[in-house]
Amino acid sequence: MMGMTDRQFDAHNKTLLRVYEDIRKEIEQLTGGKKSEKLEILIKDTMDSLNRP
């Protein structure tokens, strides 16, 4: 069984980050600017993964 290459994993994480950011915008619009703490953690973790050397 083969896994993902680093490049495929990064592309996957970029897609996830775009989805998370879209969800963040929707939440902020629906709640008058409130944020989801769990979503912010997911965004930070995904960004950290993409910024690794």
C-alpha positions as a printed Julia matrix, in Angstrom:
53×3 Matrix{Float64}:
   0.0    0.0    0.0
   1.36   3.39  -0.99
   0.98   6.61   0.94
   0.98  10.2   -0.21
   4.11  11.98  -1.29
   5.08  15.14   0.57
   3.85  17.19  -2.39
   0.46  15.43  -2.4
   0.15  15.88   1.37
   0.91  19.6    1.07
  -1.67  19.98  -1.71
  -4.22  18.18   0.47
  -3.45  20.48   3.41
  -3.75  23.58   1.2
  -7.2   22.4    0.13
  -8.18  21.82   3.76
  -6.92  25.28   4.71
  -9.07  26.9    1.99
 -12.12  25.0    3.24
 -11.39  25.95   6.86
 -11.01  29.62   5.9
 -14.32  29.56   4.0
 -15.99  28.03   7.05
 -14.41  30.69   9.25
 -15.92  33.44   7.06
 -19.34  31.82   7.18
 -19.23  31.47  10.96
 -18.17  35.1   11.38
 -20.98  36.28   9.08
 -23.6   34.18  10.83
 -22.5   35.09  14.37
 -21.58  38.74  13.95
 -17.82  38.18  14.09
 -17.52  35.4   16.65
 -14.89  32.74  16.11
 -14.78  29.0   16.66
 -11.88  28.1   18.92
 -11.69  24.56  17.52
 -11.65  25.86  13.95
  -8.89  28.34  14.79
  -6.81  25.45  16.2
  -7.37  23.42  13.0
  -6.3   26.39  10.88
  -3.18  26.98  12.97
  -2.2   23.3   12.93
  -2.68  23.1    9.16
  -0.66  26.26   8.6
   2.12  24.94  10.85
   2.18  21.72   8.83
   2.52  23.68   5.58
   5.28  25.9    7.0
   7.5   23.05   8.11
  10.92  22.77   6.43
